[in-house]
Amino acid sequence: MGTNAPRSDKDVEAARTRRSQLFVFAVLTLLAAGVAVATGVVLQLLRTLQGPW
């Protein structure tokens, strides 16, 4: 009888669901950060290219 062993199938399922939700949240957060960075880079490039004219 381990101290952190799940007591039932329901507990196992809940833990799995929680883990997958955390994973999805982490992926979406990284994706949003990547989009924000890419947008910033593109805007900076456009600003640089439009400079002289």
Secondary structure, 3 states (H helix, E strand, C coil): CCCCCCCCHHHHHHHHHHHHHHHHHHHHHHHHHHHHHHHHHHHHHHHHHHCCC
